[in-house]
Amino acid sequence: MRNIMEAVEDSVRANDFIILRNCFGRFDVTLKLEGMNFAESIKLRTAKALVNHAEEHLDLKKNKRFIESSSGNLGVALSMIAASRGYEFICIVDPNTNATNIAIMKAMGANVVVVNTKDESGGYLGTRKKFIRERLSHDNTLIWINQYECEANPAIHFSETAHQININCSDVRKIYIGAGTTGTAMGVSNYFKKYFPKIDLIAVDSVGSVTFGGNASPRYLPGLGSSVPPIFFKKESFNRLISIKESQTVAVSRYIARKYGLLLGASTCTVLAGMYEDINATEEVLVAISPDLGSKYIDTMYNDEWCDEKFGSEWRNINLSSNEPKTYQVEL
């Protein structure tokens, strides 16, 4: 049987999993690797669903122009699909977006706009969305695919991401999921709450995000977190909520790279840091969704000088080999 792809979005894969044995000296964890595609992130799966929805319900095929806000990974994925399908794409980003991601978007033909004004919570999401609304008010042919409110976002992770975990890890007892727009988190949670309600579902986010109800503070790593409460998110859909300092995300990234030879992205390393905080030792089957790979973070999260500038020496002083977790913030 031939295995030939017709378009970039066909590179979204179903069954890429890897077991990290004796992670942090405490447990084995199965990672669902969502970065094994041309966009190197779970956002290619999301982008395909959003564009398909816009074609079916928002006259995208007629107007051939769309706009979206992104911290980086979704923008890359949408740029690829826009180029593949012949659409004009405008991506609204902010100063925290990796330069590599911006360069990739531009290479694909996207028009990238960087907003520099912070919103009332000290982040940029509110400003990015405000820019889009103002642009739409003056351009009635431009379509906002709106990852923040479009139900195609969580729906694709209900029907695909969660289902694939169930097929490959049927004996799973705990699943750890990062919280950004919370499309992935809610889609996976809705699936397992419906079909397997005894499985523990743990959402992980960055300190400084308002998603779990905490106070907003500066964040430097794109991916997880939000300065505007996500519309999809329902706290009661999870057994636990864990917030992780970005300095610990950095420490985890180095640990994983040097122990397993894997360069993972900031979202993935935040999720793994959440597991470190939540689990001492267990023989239960644990699954974590790995949203992204790490090559786009070489100049930031994997750059010592950049990390020193943003986090001081704190990231260097975190000992992930210690026997007891040092919980920064866990909400039950």
N, C-alpha and C positions, 0 to 999 in steps of 0.2 A: 504494500500500500504506500502511495506517495505521501510524503509529509512536506508539502510545499505551501508556504504562506502566500496569501493574495494581497495582504496589506499589513502595515505596521502593528495594528491592534490585534492581529492574529497571533502575535508573539506572547500574548497573555497566556500564562500556563496554569495548569490545575494542580499538579501533584509534585511540586518541588518542596521537599521537606528535608531537614537535616537535624540529627540529634547531637546536641552538645553534651558530651558526657562529663560528669563531675563538675558542672558549672559552679564557679565560686567555691569549689570544694564541698558542695552541699547536695546537689541534685542533678538529675539529667533533665534536659528540656528539649522538646521537639519544636524547632522553628519552622513555621510555614513561610517559605521564602517567596515574597511577592515582588521581589526586585529582579527576577530572572526574565526580563523582557527588554525591549529596545529602550524603554523609558527608565528602566532600572527602579521602578517603584510600583506600588499598588495602585497609584493614580492612573495608570493606563487602563486598568479595569474600570475604574470610576469614570474616566474621560469617555471611554467608548459608550458607556451607558448614558451619560449626560448628552452626548452628541446625538445618539440614536433617538433619545427622547425629544430633543429639539427638532430633529428632522420630522418626527411623527406628529408633534403637537404644537410647534412654534414657528412653522413656515421657514425653517432654516434652509431647506433645499431651494426655496424661492429667493430668499434674501441674500444667502451666501455670506453673511457677515455675523460674527458673534463676539461677545466680550465676556471676560471673566476675571475675577480677582484670584490671586494665588500667592502663596509664600514661596513657591518654586516648583515642586514636583508635579502638581496638576498642570501648571503652565507648560512645562516641558511636554507632558503627555498630550495636552490639547493642541500644542503646536504641531506635533507629529501628525495627529489625526486631521487637523485643518489642512496641512500641506497635502496629505494623502487624498483628501476628498475635495480639494479645490476651494476651500473656504478662506476668507479673510478673518484673521484672529487678532484681537487686541487684548493684551494681558496686562493687568494692573498689579504691580508688585511694590515692594518697599525696600528700605535700606538693609534689612536683614536677609533678603534673598541672595543666595550665593551667586557670585559673579559668573561662575561656570554655568549655572542654570539659565541666567539671562543670556549668555552667549549662545547657548544651545537653542533657546527660543528664537533669537534673532537669526540664527543660521537656518532655521526652518521657515523663515519668512514672517514670523509674528511681529507685530508692532508692540513693543514693550514700553509701558509708561511707569515710571517710578514716582510714587508719592512720598513726600518727606515730612509731612505734618502728622504728628501723633494725634490719636483720638483722645477722648476724655478719660479713657482708662490707661493711657500711656502706651498703647500699642498702635498698630497701623490698620487693623482690619476695618474698623469703623470708617476711617478715612478712605480706604480702598473702595468700600461699598458706596460711600457718599459720592465718590468720583464717578462710579458707574451710573448711579441714579441721575446725576446731573448730565452725563453724556447721553443717556437714553431720552431725557426730556427734550433734547435738541436733535435727536436722530431717530426717527421712527422706523428705520429699516434695520437698525442694529438690535440683535437679540442677545439677551443675558441668559446664559444657560443655568446660572445660579445654583452652584453646588451646595449652598447653605440651606436651601429650601426645597429643592427638587427631590421628590420621593424616589426618583431613579437611583439616587446616591445610596441610601441604605438598602434599597431593594436588591441591587446587584450583589451586595455582600450577604444578604439573606439567601439568595438563590444560588450563589456560586461559592464565595469565600467560606461561609459557614458549612455549607453542604460538603465541600471538599475536605474540611477538617473532620467532619463526621465519618466520611468514607475511609480516610487514611488513618485516623486516630480514634477508633470507636470506643476505646477504653479510657479516654481522657477524663480527668477529674477536675482540672482547673484550666481555665483559658485566660490569658493576659492580653489585653488589647489597648492600644494607644488611643487617646482622645484628641482629635483635632477638630474638624467639622462634626465629628462623631458619626459620620455616615457609616464607616466600617464598624465602629463599636456598637451602634444601635442595630445595624443589620445582623451582625453575628449574635448579639444578645437576644434579639427577637426570635431568631431561629432556635437557639438552645433553650430559651425559656418556654417556647412552644412545644418542642419535641423531647427535650431532655432537661427538665427543670431542676434536677438534682446536681447538675454540674455547676461548680462555682465560676462566676464570671467577674473578673477584676479589671477595672478600667484604670489606666495609668496616664498621668498628664504631667506637665512641667510646672514647678513652682513659679508663680507670677501669672499664670493663666486664671481666668475667672470662671472656667467651666464648672468646677466643682464647688463654687461658692466662695473661694478664697479671694484675697485682695490682689489687684493687679500690680505687677512690678516688672521692671525691664527683663526682657528675654532676648537672647542672641541667636539661638539655634532655631531655624525654621522647621516646620513640620507639625509637631503637636502644639497644643496650647491655643488660646484665643483671648483677645481683649474684649470680645463681645460674646455673651452667652449663646451657645449654639441652640438653634431652634429644635433640632432633632433630640437633644439629650434629655434622658429621663433617669434621674438618680436611682430610682427604685428598680431599674433594670439590672443593677449590678449588686454583687454581694459585698464588694469593697471598692473604695476609691483611693488611689495612692498618688500623691504628688511628689515629684522628684526634682531636686536641685540640678541645674544644668551642669554644674561642676562634677556631679556624680555621673551624669551621662557621659561626659568626657572621659572620666576614669574607666568606665565600663567599656568604652570604645577601644581604649588601648589594651585593656585586659583581654577582650575577645580577639583582637587582631593578633596579639602575641601568643595566645594560647591555642587558638584554633585556625589561624591563618585566614580569617574572614574580616574584610572591611565592610562593616555594617553602617547604615546611616544613623542620624541623630534620633529619629523616631524609634527605630529598633532598639538602640542602646538605652533609651529612656524606659522602654518597656522591660528590658532585661534588668535595669536598675530597680524597677518596681518589684520584680521577682526577688531580687537580692534583699530588698527591704521586707518582703512579705513572708519569706520562707526560710526556716532555719535548716532543716533536713527532712527529706521525705522520699519515699519510694513510689509515690503516686505518679500517674502519667500526667505530665504538665505540657501544655502547648502555649506558645507565644506567637502572635502574628508579627512577622518581620516586614514592615511596610516598604523599606528602602535599603539599597546598598550604599556603600560609603565613598565611592570614587569622587563624587561631587563635593565631598567635605574635606578633601586633601588640604585645601588652603585655609580651612577654618578649624573644624573640630580636631583634625589630625595634625594641625600645625601648632607646635609648642608655643611659639611667640604669640600667635593669635590668642591662644587659650590663656596665657599669662596676662595678656592685656585685658581680657574680658573677665577672668575669674581669679586673678592673682595666683597665689600658690596653693589655693584650696584644692584644686583638682589633683595636684601632685601628692597631697598628703592623705588621700583617701586610700585606706588599706582594704582591698576587696578580698584578701585572703584571711581576714580575721574570722573567728568562729561565730561571733554574734553580730547581727545587723544593727545599724545605728539609724533608726527610723527618723527621717526628717519630717514627714507628715503623712499620716495614714488616717483616713476617715472611715469609720465603720458605720 
